């Protein structure tokens, strides 16, 4: 039986399903920090218990533990609790007391607050159920590698909460899109001063980048307390220095801060309703029924050098206020690249999405149609590394060669994008050439705009020499 399913089976019928993740990830975090603390101790050459009982060696241990900000007593390690779980005498009160001792071990207020948030979970379970869950979590953790938090989170949502997660404000960014985002960012930076995600979620986008590019400070905000807890767990499990972590709970759209972040990455909740109003931050308010461009304007307000935003593809062509905002972005020369992505990548929606890359002083806009770059996997699509490489290859070509275009990519001047229309489809070929009406109409708009522009320029030049155009 799959370990995650085994844990869920142990909990089924004893608690509400939305609490499964809280208990599972808290116990997984406890397993991880126990292993980390024990590894630090054993790395000094002796058994942890032996060292802890020697005052001089204990002092050395505490100095080593200060680097991670906390410690777990030898008798409180997960491995010790696992032995107690073999019988049913171990209780939730015992476990809660262990968590309190771990919190008390914190070396400063910052890590203490993080640990308090992580261990603030309702553990009211019968002894046997708790012991079964502890054994199942141990089995899960012993078998996992890589981005396991992400995989497990998707499994829990898939098993129990695909609908409930969306209603409660929990969203998950597919790993392939985190990898795409990381690769785009690393094209421009080999070191980042400040990296922010205003819609933090589980923190996967930030951590994918921070695991490959040195980052001085991480920032994130989320309205959902469960997501905030998971982001903290995810970040500490990935081994990031807690001094660099600055996550908060709050409403990003109501945030009045003026901070500038060198790099921003985000996957906002799609088409969220919001309290639309004109402010300095929102000079052209997004529609009340769709906050997509409100999140974009928030990012622009805090714009440093680069932003990568995942959005529903409707933001590229919808009319009204959203068209005005697109023109505003193009006039400010912020739109660097627009990538049309495959549909059905997300677990809670089948709609097509796009990746909007914003970068100041972008005279040209690159449009890449990656909508057919995917493989099918069960009931969802997935972009593999070879698909991501096709996108990156074209972005790199644009950087090195300038205005680069090919079968799935085109580059045009920002001031030549007609009516702020950013949606583009490449004409696909399979046997006979397919006629892509949307793409042809888009090309027609561009050509019409360019013809009118050059007609005006010619007319001005003719007037200068006393002639008027009568031939067209």
VEXNUPA-27324 format. One record per residue (C-alpha): residue in three letters; x, y, z. Coordinates in steps of 0.5 Angstrom, whole numbers, padded with zeros to 4 digits, always signed. Example, Ala and Ser with C-alpha at 12.3 -4.5 7.8 and 13.67 -1.06 7.14 Angstrom:
% VEXNUPA-27324
ala+0025-0009+0016/ser+0027-0002+0014/
% end
This chain:
% VEXNUPA-27324
unk+0000+0000+0000/unk+0002+0007-0002/unk+0005+0010+0005/unk+0001+0017+0004/unk-0005+0012+0003/unk-0003+0008+0009/unk-0003+0014+0013/unk-0009+0017+0011/unk-0012+0010+0012/unk-0010+0010+0019/unk-0013+0017+0020/unk-0020+0016+0016/unk-0026+0016+0021/unk-0022+0019+0027/unk-0021+0026+0024/unk-0024+0031+0019/unk-0021+0030+0012/unk-0018+0037+0012/unk-0014+0035+0018/unk-0010+0030+0015/unk-0005+0034+0012/unk-0004+0038+0018/unk-0002+0032+0022/unk+0002+0028+0017/unk+0006+0034+0015/unk+0007+0036+0023/unk+0010+0029+0024/unk+0014+0029+0018/unk+0017+0035+0020/unk+0018+0032+0027/unk+0022+0026+0024/unk+0026+0030+0019/unk+0029+0035+0025/unk+0030+0028+0029/unk+0034+0025+0024/unk+0038+0032+0023/unk+0039+0033+0030/unk+0042+0026+0031/unk+0046+0026+0024/unk+0050+0033+0027/unk+0051+0029+0034/unk+0053+0022+0030/unk+0058+0027+0026/unk+0062+0028+0032/unk+0064+0021+0033/unk+0060+0018+0038/unk+0053+0016+0040/unk+0048+0022+0041/unk+0046+0020+0048/unk+0053+0019+0050/unk+0055+0026+0048/unk+0049+0029+0052/unk+0051+0026+0058/unk+0058+0029+0058/unk+0057+0036+0060/unk+0063+0038+0056/unk+0061+0034+0050/unk+0054+0037+0051/unk+0057+0044+0051/unk+0060+0042+0044/unk+0053+0039+0041/unk+0049+0046+0043/unk+0054+0050+0039/unk+0053+0045+0033/unk+0046+0046+0034/unk+0046+0053+0034/unk+0047+0053+0027/unk+0040+0050+0026/unk+0037+0054+0031/unk+0034+0048+0036/unk+0035+0041+0038/unk+0031+0035+0040/unk+0033+0031+0046/unk+0036+0024+0045/unk+0030+0021+0049/unk+0025+0025+0045/unk+0028+0023+0038/unk+0023+0020+0033/unk+0026+0014+0033/unk+0025+0013+0041/unk+0018+0015+0040/unk+0017+0010+0034/unk+0019+0004+0039/unk+0014+0007+0044/unk+0009+0006+0039/unk+0010-0001+0038/unk+0005-0001+0044/unk-0001+0003+0045/unk+0001+0007+0051/unk+0004+0013+0048/unk-0001+0018+0048/unk-0002+0025+0044/unk-0001+0028+0051/unk+0006+0025+0051/unk+0007+0028+0044/unk+0005+0035+0045/unk+0010+0035+0051/unk+0016+0033+0046/unk+0014+0039+0042/unk+0014+0044+0047/unk+0021+0041+0049/unk+0023+0042+0042/unk+0020+0049+0042/unk+0023+0051+0048/unk+0030+0049+0045/unk+0030+0055+0040/unk+0036+0059+0040/unk+0032+0065+0038/unk+0025+0068+0038/unk+0025+0068+0030/unk+0026+0060+0030/unk+0022+0059+0036/unk+0016+0063+0033/unk+0017+0058+0027/unk+0017+0052+0031/unk+0011+0054+0035/unk+0007+0055+0028/unk+0009+0049+0026/unk+0007+0045+0032/unk+0001+0048+0033/unk-0004+0042+0031/unk-0010+0039+0034/unk-0007+0032+0036/unk-0013+0029+0039/unk-0013+0022+0037/unk-0014+0015+0041/unk-0007+0012+0043/unk-0008+0006+0038/unk-0009+0011+0032/unk-0003+0016+0034/unk+0001+0010+0034/unk-0001+0007+0027/unk+0000+0014+0024/unk+0007+0015+0027/unk+0009+0008+0024/unk+0006+0010+0017/unk+0010+0017+0017/unk+0016+0013+0019/unk+0015+0008+0013/unk+0013+0014+0008/unk+0019+0019+0011/unk+0024+0013+0010/unk+0022+0012+0003/unk+0022+0019+0000/unk+0027+0023-0004/unk+0027+0029-0008/unk+0021+0034-0008/unk+0017+0029-0003/unk+0013+0035+0000/unk+0010+0037-0006/unk+0009+0030-0009/unk+0005+0028-0002/unk+0001+0035-0002/unk-0001+0033-0009/unk-0003+0026-0007/unk-0007+0029-0001/unk-0011+0034-0005/unk-0012+0028-0010/unk-0014+0023-0005/unk-0019+0027-0001/unk-0019+0035-0003/unk-0019+0037-0010/unk-0025+0041-0009/unk-0024+0042-0002/unk-0017+0045-0003/unk-0020+0050-0008/unk-0026+0052-0004/unk-0021+0053+0002/unk-0016+0057-0002/unk-0011+0052-0002/unk-0007+0051-0009/unk-0001+0047-0011/unk+0004+0049-0017/unk+0006+0043-0021/unk+0013+0041-0020/unk+0014+0042-0028/unk+0012+0049-0027/unk+0017+0051-0021/unk+0022+0048-0025/unk+0021+0052-0031/unk+0020+0058-0027/unk+0027+0057-0024/unk+0030+0056-0030/unk+0028+0062-0033/unk+0030+0066-0027/unk+0037+0063-0027/unk+0038+0065-0034/unk+0038+0072-0031/unk+0041+0071-0025/unk+0047+0067-0021/unk+0046+0070-0015/unk+0039+0073-0012/unk+0039+0079-0006/unk+0031+0078-0005/unk+0027+0073-0008/unk+0019+0074-0006/unk+0013+0070-0008/unk+0007+0074-0006/unk+0002+0068-0006/unk+0007+0063-0002/unk+0002+0057-0002/unk+0007+0051+0000/unk+0013+0055-0002/unk+0015+0050-0007/unk+0017+0056-0013/unk+0021+0059-0008/unk+0025+0053-0006/unk+0026+0050-0013/unk+0030+0057-0014/unk+0033+0057-0007/unk+0036+0050-0008/unk+0039+0052-0015/unk+0041+0059-0014/unk+0044+0063-0008/unk+0039+0067-0005/unk+0040+0072+0001/unk+0033+0073+0003/unk+0026+0070+0002/unk+0020+0073+0003/unk+0013+0070+0002/unk+0006+0072+0004/unk-0001+0068+0004/unk-0008+0069+0007/unk-0008+0061+0009/unk-0006+0059+0015/unk-0005+0052+0013/unk-0001+0054+0007/unk+0003+0058+0011/unk+0005+0052+0016/unk+0007+0048+0010/unk+0011+0053+0007/unk+0015+0054+0014/unk+0016+0046+0014/unk+0018+0045+0007/unk+0023+0051+0008/unk+0026+0048+0014/unk+0026+0041+0011/unk+0030+0043+0005/unk+0035+0046+0010/unk+0035+0053+0008/unk+0038+0058+0014/unk+0032+0060+0018/unk+0035+0067+0018/unk+0034+0068+0011/unk+0026+0066+0011/unk+0021+0072+0012/unk+0014+0069+0011/unk+0008+0072+0014/unk+0000+0071+0014/unk-0004+0077+0010/unk-0008+0079+0004/unk-0003+0081-0001/unk-0008+0085-0005/unk-0009+0089+0001/unk-0001+0090+0003/unk+0001+0097+0003/unk+0008+0096+0004/unk+0013+0099-0001/unk+0019+0094-0001/unk+0022+0093-0008/unk+0024+0085-0009/unk+0030+0084-0014/unk+0026+0078-0017/unk+0019+0076-0016/unk+0015+0069-0018/unk+0008+0067-0016/unk+0002+0063-0018/unk-0004+0067-0016/unk-0011+0064-0015/unk-0014+0064-0022/unk-0019+0069-0023/unk-0021+0071-0015/unk-0026+0076-0013/unk-0023+0082-0010/unk-0025+0089-0008/unk-0023+0093-0014/unk-0021+0100-0013/unk-0016+0105-0016/unk-0010+0107-0012/unk-0003+0108-0013/unk-0002+0101-0013/unk-0008+0099-0018/unk-0008+0105-0023/unk-0012+0101-0027/unk-0016+0097-0023/unk-0017+0089-0025/unk-0025+0087-0026/unk-0028+0086-0019/unk-0029+0078-0021/unk-0022+0077-0024/unk-0016+0079-0019/unk-0011+0076-0024/unk-0008+0083-0026/unk-0009+0086-0019/unk-0004+0081-0017/unk+0000+0083-0023/unk+0000+0090-0021/unk+0002+0088-0014/unk+0008+0085-0017/unk+0010+0091-0021/unk+0009+0096-0015/unk+0014+0092-0012/unk+0018+0091-0018/unk+0026+0090-0018/unk+0029+0087-0024/unk+0025+0081-0026/unk+0018+0077-0025/unk+0015+0071-0027/unk+0008+0070-0026/unk+0003+0064-0028/unk-0004+0066-0030/unk-0010+0063-0034/unk-0009+0065-0041/unk-0015+0069-0041/unk-0011+0075-0039/unk-0007+0075-0045/unk-0014+0077-0050/unk-0020+0079-0045/unk-0022+0086-0047/unk-0024+0092-0042/unk-0020+0093-0036/unk-0015+0088-0037/unk-0014+0090-0045/unk-0012+0097-0042/unk-0008+0094-0036/unk-0004+0090-0042/unk-0003+0096-0046/unk-0001+0100-0039/unk+0005+0094-0038/unk+0007+0095-0046/unk+0007+0102-0045/unk+0012+0102-0039/unk+0016+0096-0043/unk+0015+0091-0038/unk+0013+0085-0042/unk+0019+0081-0044/unk+0016+0074-0045/unk+0009+0071-0046/unk+0009+0063-0046/unk+0003+0060-0048/unk+0003+0053-0044/unk-0001+0047-0044/unk-0008+0046-0041/unk-0009+0041-0036/unk-0003+0042-0032/unk-0006+0043-0026/unk-0010+0038-0021/unk-0016+0043-0020/unk-0017+0046-0027/unk-0016+0044-0034/unk-0016+0051-0037/unk-0010+0053-0041/unk-0005+0057-0037/unk+0001+0062-0039/unk+0007+0065-0036/unk+0008+0072-0036/unk+0016+0074-0035/unk+0016+0082-0034/unk+0023+0085-0034/unk+0024+0093-0034/unk+0026+0096-0041/unk+0024+0091-0045/unk+0023+0094-0052/unk+0021+0087-0055/unk+0016+0082-0053/unk+0017+0075-0054/unk+0011+0070-0055/unk+0013+0063-0055/unk+0007+0058-0056/unk+0009+0052-0052/unk+0002+0049-0051/unk+0003+0043-0055/unk+0010+0041-0051/unk+0007+0036-0046/unk+0006+0029-0044/unk+0000+0025-0042/unk+0000+0023-0035/unk-0006+0019-0032/unk-0011+0024-0032/unk-0007+0030-0032/unk-0001+0033-0037/unk+0006+0034-0035/unk+0012+0038-0038/unk+0018+0034-0038/unk+0025+0037-0038/unk+0026+0036-0046/unk+0019+0041-0046/unk+0022+0046-0042/unk+0029+0046-0046/unk+0025+0048-0052/unk+0022+0054-0049/unk+0029+0056-0045/unk+0033+0055-0052/unk+0028+0060-0055/unk+0029+0065-0050/unk+0036+0064-0050/unk+0036+0065-0057/unk+0032+0072-0056/unk+0038+0074-0051/unk+0044+0072-0056/unk+0041+0074-0063/unk+0036+0079-0061/unk+0029+0079-0065/unk+0029+0071-0066/unk+0023+0068-0069/unk+0022+0061-0071/unk+0016+0055-0071/unk+0013+0057-0064/unk+0016+0063-0063/unk+0016+0070-0065/unk+0019+0077-0063/unk+0016+0084-0064/unk+0017+0091-0062/unk+0013+0092-0055/unk+0010+0099-0059/unk+0007+0094-0065/unk+0003+0090-0061/unk-0004+0091-0063/unk-0009+0093-0058/unk-0005+0090-0053/unk-0007+0083-0055/unk-0002+0078-0053/unk-0005+0071-0054/unk-0001+0068-0060/unk-0002+0061-0063/unk+0004+0058-0068/unk+0001+0055-0074/unk+0002+0047-0073/unk+0004+0042-0078/unk+0001+0035-0079/unk+0001+0032-0086/unk-0003+0038-0089/unk-0002+0045-0086/unk-0007+0047-0081/unk-0010+0054-0081/unk-0010+0057-0075/unk-0015+0063-0075/unk-0013+0066-0068/unk-0006+0066-0070/unk-0007+0069-0077/unk-0012+0074-0074/unk-0007+0076-0069/unk-0002+0077-0075/unk-0007+0081-0079/unk-0007+0086-0073/unk+0000+0087-0073/unk+0001+0088-0080/unk-0005+0093-0080/unk-0002+0097-0074/unk+0005+0097-0078/unk+0002+0099-0084/unk-0002+0105-0081/unk+0005+0107-0077/unk+0009+0107-0083/unk+0004+0111-0088/unk+0004+0116-0082/unk+0011+0117-0083/unk+0011+0117-0090/unk+0006+0122-0090/unk+0010+0127-0085/unk+0016+0126-0090/unk+0012+0128-0096/unk+0009+0134-0093/unk+0016+0136-0091/unk+0018+0137-0098/unk+0012+0140-0100/unk+0008+0133-0103/unk+0002+0129-0101/unk+0001+0122-0102/unk-0004+0121-0108/unk-0002+0114-0110/unk-0006+0110-0104/
% end
